[in-house]
Amino acid sequence: MHKIKLALGAVCVLLSLNQSALAKEANPAPLYPGVNVAQLAQQSPVHWVSVAQIENSLVGRPPIAVGFDIDDTVLFSSPGFYRGQKEFSPGKEDYLKNPQFWEKMNNGWDDFSIPKEVAKQLIDMHLKRGDSIYFVTGRNQTKTETVTKTLQDDFQIPRDKVNPVIFAGDKPGQNTKTQWLKDKQIKIFYGDSDGDITAAQAVSARGIRVLRASNSSYKPLPQAGVFGEEVVVNSEY
């Protein structure tokens, strides 16, 4: 009789556990998980700056040479890169080493790129100061290019103020971004990638981070401010 009671007890426990598991499966995660004020207030200790603050920091200084990376810094160019991957190496990054892709990208596909608002503000500010503007990109160089004209039109840069785009690329024997920044005596360089910031810091230039849009095809997203650099607020678009 005692054994029967023990057996019945075990069955009841198992049934109870099973019902509990079924209840959990029947109740999905809350549709509205909510948020608390501590989560809303959490911020990373990053040196944020605005375009106005950058301009103010240059008051009283004579015109200087400033540089801009292109992709994800002044142009949201993911549409062209997305198309290039689909056409030349679906699901792989091999297209970035394909000369045919760069011929397309540098000669017309930037018609699908979107000029970033923060770039318009920064370029306008530097033109007003009389600074010389250089665009230094990691794209591979091609025999012809329309990128310079695209940037001139997108950002309404006067013809006498336009410098041809510098294609640093990644081929052996080519000047690196760091070398170009040194050669052009660039004092401020804006970029979205870690390499942009470290290139600037390597030549004692002021590297300022522009945020890469979260829907950029260039992943993973970098950690802005990781080198102690200034980061422009609201610069993801």
KOLDO-270439 format. One record per residue: z, x negated, y of N, C-alpha, C in turn; residue number from 0. Coordinates in pm, whole numbers, plus 50000, padded with zeros to 5 digits. Each point is the difference from the previous one (the first is absolute). Example, Ala and Ser with C-alpha at 12.3 -4.5 7.8 and 13.67 -1.06 7.14 Angstrom:
+-------+-------+-------+-------+-------+-------+-------+-------+-------+-------+
:  n.c3 :  n.c1 :  n.c2 : ca.c3 : ca.c1 : ca.c2 :  c.c3 :  c.c1 :  c.c2 : lumse :
+-------+-------+-------+-------+-------+-------+-------+-------+-------+-------+
: 50780 : 48681 : 49431 : 50000 : 50089 : 50119 : 50000 : 49910 : 50120 :     0 :
: 49928 : 50035 : 50105 : 50006 : 49918 : 50119 : 50073 : 50077 : 50109 :     1 :
+-------+-------+-------+-------+-------+-------+-------+-------+-------+-------+
***
This chain:
+-------+-------+-------+-------+-------+-------+-------+-------+-------+-------+
:  n.c3 :  n.c1 :  n.c2 : ca.c3 : ca.c1 : ca.c2 :  c.c3 :  c.c1 :  c.c2 : lumse :
+-------+-------+-------+-------+-------+-------+-------+-------+-------+-------+
: 50000 : 49917 : 49880 : 50000 : 50083 : 50120 : 50000 : 49913 : 50126 :     0 :
: 50079 : 49893 : 49994 : 50008 : 49909 : 50115 : 49864 : 49934 : 50025 :     1 :
: 49931 : 49964 : 49893 : 49869 : 49937 : 50013 : 49900 : 50096 : 50063 :     2 :
: 50011 : 50127 : 49963 : 49908 : 50101 : 50055 : 50020 : 50012 : 50150 :     3 :
: 50128 : 50000 : 50043 : 50030 : 50010 : 50144 : 49943 : 49880 : 50075 :     4 :
: 50014 : 49880 : 49940 : 49946 : 49880 : 50064 : 49849 : 50007 : 50014 :     5 :
: 49936 : 50050 : 49895 : 49854 : 50011 : 50001 : 49955 : 50098 : 50106 :     6 :
: 50068 : 50115 : 50008 : 49966 : 50100 : 50101 : 50020 : 49945 : 50142 :     7 :
: 50107 : 49920 : 50016 : 50027 : 49940 : 50130 : 49889 : 49905 : 50041 :     8 :
: 49953 : 49920 : 49905 : 49893 : 49905 : 50028 : 49872 : 50072 : 50039 :     9 :
: 49972 : 50109 : 49931 : 49880 : 50079 : 50031 : 50008 : 50056 : 50141 :    10 :
: 50120 : 50048 : 50038 : 50019 : 50056 : 50135 : 49978 : 49893 : 50107 :    11 :
: 50052 : 49880 : 49972 : 49982 : 49890 : 50096 : 49852 : 49968 : 50017 :    12 :
: 49927 : 49992 : 49887 : 49857 : 49969 : 50006 : 49923 : 50106 : 50076 :    13 :
: 50035 : 50127 : 49975 : 49934 : 50110 : 50070 : 50026 : 49993 : 50149 :    14 :
: 50125 : 49965 : 50034 : 50037 : 49989 : 50142 : 49921 : 49891 : 50069 :    15 :
: 49989 : 49883 : 49932 : 49923 : 49889 : 50058 : 49854 : 50035 : 50015 :    16 :
: 49947 : 50070 : 49900 : 49859 : 50038 : 50003 : 49974 : 50097 : 50114 :    17 :
: 50089 : 50097 : 50020 : 49985 : 50097 : 50109 : 50008 : 49930 : 50135 :    18 :
: 50088 : 49898 : 50009 : 50013 : 49925 : 50126 : 49872 : 49926 : 50032 :    19 :
: 49939 : 49940 : 49895 : 49875 : 49927 : 50020 : 49888 : 50094 : 50042 :    20 :
: 49996 : 50118 : 49934 : 49898 : 50098 : 50036 : 50017 : 50050 : 50142 :    21 :
: 50127 : 50014 : 50043 : 50028 : 50047 : 50136 : 49950 : 49899 : 50103 :    22 :
: 50018 : 49869 : 49968 : 49954 : 49896 : 50092 : 49849 : 49999 : 50011 :    23 :
: 49932 : 50021 : 49883 : 49855 : 50004 : 50001 : 49949 : 50120 : 50077 :    24 :
: 50074 : 50109 : 49994 : 49958 : 50123 : 50067 : 50021 : 49993 : 50150 :    25 :
: 50089 : 49910 : 50044 : 50027 : 49986 : 50143 : 49936 : 49872 : 50053 :    26 :
: 49881 : 50007 : 50061 : 49932 : 49880 : 50051 : 50073 : 49941 : 50119 :    27 :
: 49955 : 49882 : 50042 : 50059 : 49936 : 50118 : 49989 : 50092 : 50119 :    28 :
: 50097 : 49994 : 50092 : 49998 : 50088 : 50116 : 49870 : 49988 : 50078 :    29 :
: 49946 : 50113 : 50042 : 49877 : 49999 : 50080 : 50024 : 49939 : 50137 :    30 :
: 50121 : 50021 : 50054 : 50038 : 49945 : 50130 : 50120 : 49907 : 49980 :    31 :
: 49974 : 49872 : 49972 : 50111 : 49908 : 49970 : 50090 : 49974 : 50119 :    32 :
: 49947 : 50020 : 50123 : 50083 : 49980 : 50118 : 50016 : 49854 : 50037 :    33 :
: 50064 : 49976 : 50113 : 50022 : 49865 : 50049 : 50127 : 50000 : 50084 :    34 :
: 50071 : 49887 : 50000 : 50122 : 49994 : 50082 : 49975 : 49912 : 50121 :    35 :
: 50089 : 50006 : 50096 : 49981 : 49931 : 50127 : 49999 : 49848 : 49983 :    36 :
: 50074 : 49950 : 49900 : 50001 : 49856 : 49976 : 49862 : 49952 : 49955 :    37 :
: 49932 : 50081 : 49915 : 49866 : 49965 : 49956 : 49901 : 50003 : 50115 :    38 :
: 50015 : 50099 : 50088 : 49910 : 50011 : 50116 : 50020 : 49885 : 50097 :    39 :
: 50120 : 49953 : 50012 : 50032 : 49896 : 50098 : 49972 : 49859 : 49948 :    40 :
: 49972 : 49989 : 49871 : 49980 : 49867 : 49943 : 49873 : 49935 : 50054 :    41 :
: 50013 : 49881 : 50055 : 49887 : 49926 : 50055 : 50009 : 49854 : 49957 :    42 :
: 49883 : 49937 : 49984 : 49998 : 49858 : 49967 : 50021 : 49919 : 50128 :    43 :
: 50070 : 49888 : 49991 : 50026 : 49918 : 50119 : 49876 : 49919 : 50037 :    44 :
: 49903 : 50068 : 50062 : 49872 : 49939 : 50036 : 49989 : 49991 : 50151 :    45 :
: 49934 : 49896 : 50050 : 49981 : 49979 : 50144 : 49882 : 50084 : 50048 :    46 :
: 50028 : 50126 : 50031 : 49895 : 50091 : 50046 : 49966 : 49974 : 50146 :    47 :
: 49872 : 50009 : 50033 : 49956 : 49987 : 50139 : 49890 : 50102 : 50027 :    48 :
: 49988 : 50038 : 50127 : 49893 : 50090 : 50041 : 49893 : 49919 : 50072 :    49 :
: 49885 : 50060 : 50022 : 49893 : 49933 : 50074 : 50048 : 49968 : 50142 :    50 :
: 50074 : 50093 : 50060 : 50052 : 49978 : 50135 : 50096 : 49881 : 50004 :    51 :
: 50080 : 49984 : 49896 : 50094 : 49889 : 49996 : 49926 : 49866 : 49983 :    52 :
: 49895 : 50001 : 49921 : 49920 : 49877 : 49985 : 49938 : 49964 : 50134 :    53 :
: 49945 : 50099 : 50067 : 49940 : 49977 : 50132 : 50103 : 49945 : 50098 :    54 :
: 50119 : 50057 : 49998 : 50105 : 49956 : 50091 : 50042 : 49856 : 49972 :    55 :
: 49995 : 49961 : 49873 : 50039 : 49863 : 49964 : 49900 : 49896 : 50051 :    56 :
: 49881 : 50046 : 50039 : 49895 : 49910 : 50047 : 49986 : 49999 : 50153 :    57 :
: 50083 : 50077 : 50068 : 49994 : 50006 : 50147 : 50023 : 49859 : 50057 :    58 :
: 49912 : 49962 : 50089 : 50013 : 49870 : 50065 : 49930 : 49887 : 49927 :    59 :
: 49952 : 50026 : 49879 : 49929 : 49897 : 49925 : 49851 : 50008 : 50028 :    60 :
: 49932 : 49887 : 50013 : 49854 : 50002 : 50020 : 49931 : 50052 : 49875 :    61 :
: 49871 : 50035 : 50009 : 49926 : 50048 : 49883 : 50008 : 49903 : 49883 :    62 :
: 50007 : 50056 : 49882 : 50011 : 49920 : 49877 : 49895 : 50047 : 49900 :    63 :
: 49985 : 49928 : 49891 : 49914 : 50043 : 49889 : 50084 : 50076 : 49899 :    64 :
: 49955 : 50118 : 49965 : 50070 : 50081 : 49900 : 49903 : 50032 : 49886 :    65 :
: 50055 : 50017 : 49881 : 49917 : 50027 : 49884 : 50042 : 50127 : 49927 :    66 :
: 49905 : 50060 : 49934 : 50024 : 50120 : 49920 : 49935 : 49985 : 49864 :    67 :
: 50073 : 50030 : 49896 : 49940 : 50023 : 49869 : 49921 : 50131 : 50013 :    68 :
: 49912 : 50028 : 49905 : 49918 : 50121 : 50011 : 50049 : 50111 : 49907 :    69 :
: 49989 : 49979 : 49869 : 50027 : 50108 : 49904 : 50148 : 50036 : 49997 :    70 :
: 50026 : 50129 : 50025 : 50136 : 50057 : 50004 : 50079 : 49957 : 50123 :    71 :
: 49938 : 49921 : 50088 : 50066 : 49962 : 50125 : 49934 : 50071 : 50117 :    72 :
: 49868 : 49982 : 50016 : 49930 : 50072 : 50106 : 49911 : 50112 : 49944 :    73 :
: 49961 : 49987 : 49874 : 49919 : 50103 : 49936 : 50065 : 50048 : 49871 :    74 :
: 50000 : 50132 : 49980 : 50035 : 50054 : 49868 : 49870 : 50000 : 49921 :    75 :
: 49979 : 49894 : 49924 : 49870 : 49976 : 49935 : 50000 : 50033 : 49852 :    76 :
: 50102 : 50067 : 49952 : 50008 : 50033 : 49857 : 49879 : 50077 : 49948 :    77 :
: 49937 : 50089 : 50080 : 49883 : 50071 : 49945 : 49891 : 49907 : 49948 :    78 :
: 49970 : 49893 : 50073 : 49899 : 49905 : 49955 : 50042 : 49923 : 49877 :    79 :
: 50127 : 49958 : 49996 : 50050 : 49926 : 49885 : 50008 : 50090 : 49877 :    80 :
: 50037 : 50125 : 50021 : 50006 : 50097 : 49890 : 49861 : 50021 : 49940 :    81 :
: 49902 : 50015 : 50089 : 49863 : 50019 : 49953 : 49950 : 49875 : 49928 :    82 :
: 50034 : 49884 : 50054 : 49957 : 49875 : 49939 : 50053 : 49983 : 49860 :    83 :
: 50126 : 50036 : 49980 : 50058 : 49989 : 49866 : 49931 : 50095 : 49903 :    84 :
: 49975 : 50123 : 50043 : 49935 : 50098 : 49912 : 49858 : 49955 : 49963 :    85 :
: 49932 : 49938 : 50096 : 49860 : 49963 : 49978 : 49984 : 49870 : 49921 :    86 :
: 50087 : 49903 : 50027 : 49979 : 49867 : 49944 : 50096 : 49961 : 49885 :    87 :
: 50120 : 50060 : 49998 : 50092 : 49966 : 49890 : 50106 : 50109 : 49986 :    88 :
: 49961 : 50116 : 49948 : 50093 : 50113 : 49987 : 50131 : 49961 : 49930 :    89 :
: 50110 : 50028 : 50067 : 50131 : 49974 : 49942 : 50043 : 49855 : 50003 :    90 :
: 49918 : 49911 : 50055 : 50033 : 49858 : 50003 : 49984 : 49945 : 50142 :    91 :
: 50054 : 49881 : 50021 : 49992 : 49935 : 50131 : 49885 : 49900 : 50009 :    92 :
: 49915 : 49996 : 49898 : 49891 : 49902 : 49997 : 49903 : 50015 : 50117 :    93 :
: 49987 : 50120 : 50054 : 49906 : 50023 : 50110 : 50028 : 49912 : 50121 :    94 :
: 50126 : 49957 : 50014 : 50037 : 49917 : 50115 : 49938 : 49861 : 49993 :    95 :
: 49948 : 49963 : 49885 : 49934 : 49871 : 49984 : 49848 : 50016 : 49987 :    96 :
: 49953 : 50121 : 50022 : 49858 : 50031 : 49987 : 49931 : 49990 : 50136 :    97 :
: 49906 : 49907 : 50017 : 49930 : 49985 : 50129 : 49931 : 50128 : 50045 :    98 :
: 49953 : 50082 : 49904 : 49933 : 50125 : 50035 : 50094 : 50095 : 50073 :    99 :
: 50125 : 50002 : 49954 : 50097 : 50087 : 50068 : 50021 : 49955 : 50144 :   100 :
: 50018 : 49870 : 50021 : 50025 : 49952 : 50135 : 49880 : 50021 : 50091 :   101 :
: 49879 : 49991 : 49946 : 49882 : 50029 : 50080 : 50003 : 50145 : 50049 :   102 :
: 50039 : 50089 : 49911 : 50010 : 50142 : 50037 : 50113 : 50022 : 50100 :   103 :
: 50117 : 49942 : 49970 : 50118 : 50023 : 50083 : 49979 : 49946 : 50141 :   104 :
: 49940 : 49883 : 50009 : 49984 : 49936 : 50131 : 49877 : 50048 : 50077 :   105 :
: 49920 : 50083 : 49937 : 49876 : 50046 : 50064 : 49984 : 50152 : 49991 :   106 :
: 50100 : 50071 : 50044 : 49983 : 50145 : 50011 : 50110 : 50086 : 49945 :   107 :
: 50071 : 49951 : 49897 : 50101 : 50087 : 49941 : 50121 : 50021 : 50091 :   108 :
: 50013 : 49918 : 50104 : 50108 : 50026 : 50095 : 49973 : 50124 : 50085 :   109 :
: 49882 : 50058 : 49986 : 49975 : 50129 : 50066 : 50096 : 50106 : 49946 :   110 :
: 50054 : 49974 : 49880 : 50096 : 50094 : 49940 : 50145 : 49959 : 50025 :   111 :
: 50019 : 49888 : 50067 : 50136 : 49955 : 50033 : 50050 : 50072 : 50124 :   112 :
: 50131 : 50023 : 50003 : 50060 : 50072 : 50113 : 50077 : 49902 : 50088 :   113 :
: 49966 : 49993 : 50129 : 50074 : 49911 : 50091 : 50146 : 50047 : 50011 :   114 :
: 50094 : 49909 : 49993 : 50141 : 50037 : 50008 : 50041 : 50017 : 50147 :   115 :
: 50080 : 50101 : 50025 : 50045 : 50029 : 50136 : 50080 : 49884 : 50058 :   116 :
: 50085 : 49939 : 49918 : 50082 : 49889 : 50050 : 49911 : 49884 : 50044 :   117 :
: 49888 : 49979 : 49930 : 49908 : 49893 : 50036 : 49937 : 50027 : 50136 :   118 :
: 49965 : 50125 : 50024 : 49943 : 50036 : 50131 : 50099 : 49967 : 50112 :   119 :
: 50125 : 50033 : 49978 : 50102 : 49975 : 50103 : 50019 : 49850 : 50022 :   120 :
: 50008 : 49925 : 49891 : 50023 : 49855 : 50010 : 49881 : 49930 : 50065 :   121 :
: 49879 : 50034 : 49957 : 49880 : 49936 : 50055 : 49984 : 50034 : 50147 :   122 :
: 50023 : 50126 : 50037 : 49994 : 50039 : 50142 : 50099 : 49919 : 50082 :   123 :
: 50120 : 49984 : 49947 : 50104 : 49927 : 50072 : 49960 : 49854 : 50021 :   124 :
: 49948 : 49938 : 49896 : 49963 : 49859 : 50011 : 49876 : 49981 : 50088 :   125 :
: 49904 : 50093 : 49995 : 49884 : 49991 : 50089 : 50043 : 50013 : 50145 :   126 :
: 50092 : 50089 : 50026 : 50050 : 50019 : 50137 : 50067 : 49873 : 50051 :   127 :
: 50063 : 49926 : 49910 : 50065 : 49875 : 50038 : 49900 : 49885 : 50020 :   128 :
: 49878 : 50020 : 49950 : 49901 : 49893 : 50008 : 50006 : 49904 : 49883 :   129 :
: 50069 : 50039 : 49893 : 50011 : 49914 : 49882 : 49867 : 49993 : 49924 :   130 :
: 49977 : 49889 : 49931 : 49884 : 49985 : 49913 : 50035 : 50056 : 49862 :   131 :
: 49913 : 50084 : 49945 : 50028 : 50067 : 49874 : 49908 : 49949 : 49890 :   132 :
: 50062 : 49963 : 49888 : 49926 : 49954 : 49883 : 50038 : 50087 : 49881 :   133 :
: 49901 : 50035 : 49920 : 50024 : 50071 : 49875 : 49981 : 49901 : 49886 :   134 :
: 50107 : 49978 : 49924 : 49997 : 49902 : 49890 : 50028 : 50075 : 49870 :   135 :
: 49900 : 50011 : 49915 : 50013 : 50079 : 49879 : 49992 : 49915 : 49874 :   136 :
: 50062 : 50047 : 49895 : 49993 : 49934 : 49871 : 49875 : 50038 : 49921 :   137 :
: 49913 : 50083 : 50059 : 49877 : 50037 : 49931 : 49911 : 49877 : 49980 :   138 :
: 49918 : 50007 : 49896 : 49903 : 49893 : 49977 : 49885 : 50011 : 50100 :   139 :
: 49952 : 49886 : 50044 : 49890 : 49998 : 50096 : 49869 : 50036 : 49932 :   140 :
: 49913 : 50069 : 50074 : 49868 : 50036 : 49950 : 49895 : 49952 : 50099 :   141 :
: 49873 : 49998 : 49956 : 49893 : 49949 : 50086 : 49989 : 50079 : 50130 :   142 :
: 50019 : 50128 : 49991 : 49999 : 50086 : 50119 : 50128 : 50083 : 50001 :   143 :
: 50032 : 50057 : 50115 : 50119 : 50086 : 50009 : 49988 : 50091 : 50122 :   144 :
: 50054 : 50120 : 49984 : 50004 : 50096 : 50111 : 50144 : 50031 : 50040 :   145 :
: 50094 : 49926 : 49943 : 50142 : 50026 : 50025 : 50034 : 49976 : 50147 :   146 :
: 49945 : 49893 : 50057 : 50028 : 49969 : 50141 : 49958 : 50116 : 50090 :   147 :
: 49879 : 50052 : 49976 : 49949 : 50112 : 50081 : 50085 : 50125 : 49979 :   148 :
: 50041 : 50023 : 49876 : 50083 : 50117 : 49969 : 50131 : 49993 : 50078 :   149 :
: 50065 : 49883 : 49998 : 50127 : 49984 : 50071 : 49981 : 50014 : 50151 :   150 :
: 49891 : 49946 : 50051 : 49971 : 50011 : 50143 : 49988 : 50147 : 50040 :   151 :
: 49928 : 50076 : 49919 : 49979 : 50142 : 50031 : 50128 : 50081 : 49980 :   152 :
: 50069 : 49976 : 49888 : 50121 : 50078 : 49969 : 50108 : 49982 : 50105 :   153 :
: 50013 : 49877 : 50052 : 50110 : 49970 : 50092 : 49952 : 49978 : 50143 :   154 :
: 49872 : 50032 : 50025 : 49943 : 49995 : 50135 : 50030 : 49866 : 50068 :   155 :
: 49966 : 49893 : 49930 : 50020 : 49866 : 50053 : 49877 : 49960 : 50081 :   156 :
: 50016 : 49959 : 50125 : 49885 : 49959 : 50080 : 49921 : 49890 : 49930 :   157 :
: 49869 : 50002 : 50019 : 49913 : 49905 : 49930 : 50038 : 49855 : 50026 :   158 :
: 50039 : 49970 : 50124 : 50032 : 49861 : 50032 : 50138 : 49958 : 49949 :   159 :
: 50073 : 50095 : 49939 : 50133 : 49970 : 49947 : 50001 : 49994 : 49847 :   160 :
: 49885 : 50027 : 49940 : 49994 : 50007 : 49854 : 49975 : 49862 : 49940 :   161 :
: 50086 : 49962 : 49905 : 49979 : 49878 : 49923 : 49956 : 50040 : 49859 :   162 :
: 49902 : 49931 : 49943 : 49956 : 50034 : 49864 : 50117 : 49995 : 49902 :   163 :
: 49999 : 50092 : 49906 : 50105 : 50004 : 49897 : 50001 : 49869 : 49922 :   164 :
: 50120 : 49951 : 49975 : 50018 : 49879 : 49919 : 50031 : 50042 : 49857 :   165 :
: 49913 : 49960 : 49906 : 50017 : 50035 : 49859 : 50064 : 49880 : 49930 :   166 :
: 50130 : 50007 : 49980 : 50071 : 49889 : 49934 : 49968 : 49997 : 49851 :   167 :
: 49990 : 50117 : 49936 : 49967 : 50006 : 49859 : 50098 : 49925 : 49912 :   168 :
: 49959 : 49975 : 49878 : 50085 : 49926 : 49906 : 49921 : 49899 : 49919 :   169 :
: 49884 : 49960 : 50052 : 49917 : 49904 : 49927 : 50044 : 49857 : 50029 :   170 :
: 49989 : 49912 : 49901 : 50036 : 49859 : 50021 : 49919 : 49939 : 50114 :   171 :
: 50067 : 49923 : 50083 : 49931 : 49934 : 50110 : 50002 : 50079 : 50129 :   172 :
: 50034 : 50130 : 49993 : 50007 : 50080 : 50121 : 50135 : 49978 : 50069 :   173 :
: 49997 : 50011 : 50133 : 50125 : 49994 : 50074 : 50088 : 50119 : 49963 :   174 :
: 50126 : 49977 : 49985 : 50094 : 50108 : 49974 : 50034 : 50071 : 50130 :   175 :
: 50067 : 50113 : 49988 : 50044 : 50069 : 50121 : 50087 : 49909 : 50085 :   176 :
: 50088 : 49926 : 49933 : 50089 : 49909 : 50072 : 49920 : 49901 : 50084 :   177 :
: 49896 : 49944 : 49941 : 49918 : 49902 : 50072 : 49928 : 50063 : 50118 :   178 :
: 49950 : 50122 : 49980 : 49932 : 50069 : 50110 : 50097 : 50031 : 50115 :   179 :
: 50119 : 50041 : 49967 : 50099 : 50029 : 50105 : 50030 : 49874 : 50080 :   180 :
: 50006 : 49889 : 49930 : 50026 : 49873 : 50067 : 49880 : 49959 : 50086 :   181 :
: 49879 : 50013 : 49945 : 49880 : 49960 : 50073 : 49980 : 50082 : 50127 :   182 :
: 50029 : 50128 : 49995 : 49981 : 50089 : 50115 : 50124 : 50006 : 50089 :   183 :
: 50102 : 49924 : 49965 : 50124 : 49994 : 50078 : 50059 : 50140 : 50024 :   184 :
: 50001 : 50077 : 49894 : 50051 : 50137 : 50008 : 50152 : 50000 : 50008 :   185 :
: 50052 : 50071 : 50099 : 50144 : 50004 : 50024 : 50069 : 50121 : 49939 :   186 :
: 49925 : 50109 : 49983 : 50052 : 50120 : 49935 : 49898 : 50045 : 49896 :   187 :
: 50048 : 50028 : 49879 : 49909 : 50049 : 49897 : 50059 : 50124 : 49937 :   188 :
: 49920 : 50107 : 49999 : 50042 : 50127 : 49942 : 49939 : 50016 : 49861 :   189 :
: 50083 : 50039 : 49904 : 49948 : 50021 : 49865 : 50091 : 50087 : 49917 :   190 :
: 49945 : 50055 : 49892 : 50078 : 50089 : 49913 : 50055 : 49929 : 49877 :   191 :
: 49940 : 49887 : 49963 : 50039 : 49934 : 49875 : 50100 : 49887 : 50023 :   192 :
: 50066 : 49961 : 49892 : 50092 : 49887 : 50007 : 49925 : 49874 : 50042 :   193 :
: 49877 : 49983 : 49947 : 49921 : 49883 : 50032 : 49967 : 49989 : 50148 :   194 :
: 49982 : 50114 : 50065 : 49973 : 49999 : 50145 : 50120 : 49944 : 50076 :   195 :
: 50118 : 50043 : 49961 : 50121 : 49958 : 50071 : 50030 : 49853 : 49972 :   196 :
: 49989 : 49957 : 49876 : 50030 : 49861 : 49969 : 49895 : 49906 : 50059 :   197 :
: 49875 : 50045 : 50011 : 49895 : 49918 : 50064 : 50035 : 49977 : 50146 :   198 :
: 50046 : 50105 : 50067 : 50039 : 49988 : 50141 : 50120 : 49908 : 50015 :   199 :
: 50099 : 50020 : 49917 : 50122 : 49919 : 50011 : 49973 : 49853 : 49968 :   200 :
: 49900 : 49974 : 49916 : 49968 : 49862 : 49963 : 49947 : 49920 : 50119 :   201 :
: 49942 : 50070 : 50100 : 49947 : 49929 : 50118 : 50084 : 50033 : 50124 :   202 :
: 50122 : 50047 : 49976 : 50095 : 50033 : 50108 : 49947 : 50109 : 50092 :   203 :
: 49916 : 50088 : 49945 : 49955 : 50117 : 50076 : 50098 : 50115 : 49975 :   204 :
: 49993 : 50098 : 50083 : 50087 : 50117 : 49989 : 49933 : 50101 : 49907 :   205 :
: 50046 : 50006 : 49877 : 49943 : 50095 : 49905 : 50066 : 50135 : 50015 :   206 :
: 49921 : 50103 : 50024 : 50053 : 50135 : 50018 : 49938 : 50091 : 49894 :   207 :
: 50086 : 50069 : 49928 : 49955 : 50083 : 49887 : 49953 : 50138 : 50046 :   208 :
: 49884 : 50040 : 49952 : 49951 : 50136 : 50014 : 50013 : 50066 : 49864 :   209 :
: 50055 : 50119 : 49995 : 50026 : 50066 : 49872 : 49871 : 50043 : 49931 :   210 :
: 49994 : 49974 : 49871 : 49888 : 50046 : 49918 : 50024 : 50146 : 49962 :   211 :
: 49899 : 50083 : 50016 : 50014 : 50142 : 49967 : 50036 : 50018 : 49853 :   212 :
: 50084 : 50097 : 49972 : 50047 : 50020 : 49862 : 49888 : 50044 : 49907 :   213 :
: 49891 : 50057 : 50054 : 49888 : 50041 : 49914 : 49890 : 49896 : 49996 :   214 :
: 50031 : 49877 : 50043 : 49903 : 49892 : 49990 : 49970 : 49969 : 49854 :   215 :
: 49878 : 49957 : 49973 : 49964 : 49962 : 49864 : 50054 : 49862 : 49965 :   216 :
: 50053 : 49929 : 50100 : 50053 : 49865 : 49978 : 50147 : 50010 : 49963 :   217 :
: 50031 : 49992 : 49873 : 50135 : 50010 : 49947 : 50039 : 49870 : 49931 :   218 :
: 50130 : 49969 : 49991 : 50113 : 50078 : 50049 : 50018 : 49985 : 50151 :   219 :
: 50071 : 50094 : 50060 : 50027 : 49992 : 50142 : 50097 : 49884 : 50027 :   220 :
: 49975 : 49924 : 50105 : 50088 : 49886 : 50030 : 50132 : 50045 : 50061 :   221 :
: 50099 : 49912 : 49996 : 50130 : 50027 : 50058 : 50001 : 49950 : 50146 :   222 :
: 49975 : 50089 : 50091 : 49993 : 49963 : 50141 : 50134 : 49947 : 50048 :   223 :
: 49996 : 49889 : 50073 : 50121 : 49941 : 50055 : 50067 : 49899 : 49910 :   224 :
: 49941 : 49973 : 49884 : 50064 : 49912 : 49902 : 50012 : 49856 : 50049 :   225 :
: 49915 : 49961 : 50095 : 50006 : 49864 : 50053 : 50070 : 49994 : 50136 :   226 :
: 50066 : 50109 : 50036 : 50068 : 50005 : 50128 : 49907 : 50028 : 50117 :   227 :
: 49876 : 50035 : 49969 : 49901 : 50025 : 50105 : 50022 : 50136 : 50067 :   228 :
: 49943 : 50016 : 50117 : 50001 : 50129 : 50069 : 49906 : 50095 : 49926 :   229 :
: 50036 : 50128 : 50000 : 49919 : 50102 : 49935 : 49972 : 50111 : 50102 :   230 :
: 49874 : 50034 : 50019 : 49964 : 50100 : 50099 : 50032 : 50140 : 49948 :   231 :
: 50075 : 50076 : 50077 : 50038 : 50135 : 49961 : 49877 : 50089 : 49993 :   232 :
: 50002 : 50097 : 49910 : 49893 : 50100 : 49988 : 49862 : 49936 : 49990 :   233 :
: 49991 : 49888 : 49929 : 49873 : 49929 : 49993 : 49925 : 50020 : 49870 :   234 :
: 50044 : 50099 : 49921 : 49932 : 50024 : 49874 : 49868 : 50075 : 50020 :   235 :
: 49979 : 50058 : 50119 : 49875 : 50073 : 50026 : 49938 : 49955 : 50130 :   236 :
+-------+-------+-------+-------+-------+-------+-------+-------+-------+-------+
***
